[in-house]
């Protein structure tokens, strides 16, 4: 009887331990899940102008997921599983948050500059440098949030061709960190990680005046740039549409639309309520099998403006 009770106890302990491991043991995987929309009337404010009824789509990203979560997601196919790149894995949660906020700041400023220029409204701005949003080396000689202003004595601007530094054995950075100018010399090695940089601008004047209450929100990243640009432009030209217009895509200085992550999950987020969904042309093949004519691939902000004008007046 004593032996029998011991065996039951051992089996219980093993079962309990395995269950705990299954529920809490982290994997290397990250998951992207359907999220929600962000309305721009909560993100931007323009003096004496009503913000257009346009929204961007965001997804929920979570890492690391447990064995239990991995199994649930694999079973029900309700999210995108992937292993983050080496740079992302090396970053702390705080660094990832700070990087996403810098990407958002870059996107907000770029959206305003492109939209005001397109609408022929006055705007002046200053280039501050390229913000670092990924780790270059594990020692963090270059840190998340640094503003790099020159490399190897070449001043950086929006048109800088970074391929010229690809084979340089030594990189001499001039940067701003916590309002202090620094010089950092880095000797290239095989362990270097890809360096992600986002241009940062300060808007010094705009007419009508624009402000960005959305910069204080917790949602980060650059993927709302296309739709914010469209929203600002339509607000400036005082045009609105009685439609649920949503979309996703980054915005470049020339108005072209860049790639984003989680496109399928973003579609799942809005498919039951949207009238129009603008997406980057170069990623449209990810949604081609869905056969939804409300999805409109575009490669430049002009494409979205022209489509709305032609079909909805």
C-alpha positions, 0 to 999 in steps of 0.5 A: 500500500505504501509503495502504491501511494508513493508511485501515485505521488510520483506520477502526480508530481511528474504530471504536474511538472510537465503541465507547468512546463507546458504552460509557462516554458518560453519558446523562441517564437513570436506571434502576430495576432489580429488587432484593431484600428486606430482613428486619426482624429485621435492621433493628429490635430490640425487648426481649424480643420476636421480630421478625415474619417480614415484609420490605420490597422495595427496587430498584436505582437507577443513574445516569447510565447509558451509551448501551450500558446504555440500549440493553441495557435498551431491548432487553430491557425489564428496567428502568424508564428515566426522566429525573430531575427538575431537583432530583435532577439538580442534586444530587451523589451524596453529597447523594443518599445523605444525602437517602435516609438522612434519608428512611429515618430519618424512616420508621423513627421514624414506623413505630415511633410509629404501631405503638406507638400502634396496639398501645397501648404506651408511647412518647414522642418529640420533633419535631426539624423537617423535614429537607431532602431536595432542593435548593431553589436551586442556590446551596444556601442551604438544604442537604440535611440542614438541619432546618427548624423554622419558616417566616416565624415559623410554628413547624412541626409534623406538621400544618403546611399548607405551601400557606400559603407557596406564594405568599410572595415571601420565605421566612424559614427558621429551621433547624438545621445541624450542631447550629447554629441559623441564620436564612436568608432566601430571595427566591423566583424562577422558578428555585426547585426543589421543596423536599422535606421529611421530618418527623424525630422522636427517640424518647425512651422506649419500652416495650418498648425499641426500637432500629434497627440498620438505620439503619447500612445503606447502603439508604435511602429511605422506601418500607419504612415500611408494612411496618416499621410492620406488623412492629413492630406484630405483634411488639408484640402477639406475632402471627406468620404462617407466610407470606412477607409482603412489601410496599412503601409509605410510612407517614404519621403517621395510618397512611395508606399513601403512594406509592413508586417502582419498583412493577413492579420490586418485583413482579418482585423477589418474584413467584416467592417471595411469599405476600402483597404489600401495595401502596399502593391509589392505585398499584394500577392499575400492577399491575392487568394482572398479574392476581395475587390475591396483590397486596393494595392497602391505603390504611391500616395497619389494612387490612393488620392486618385482612386478616391477622387475618381470613384467617389468624387 
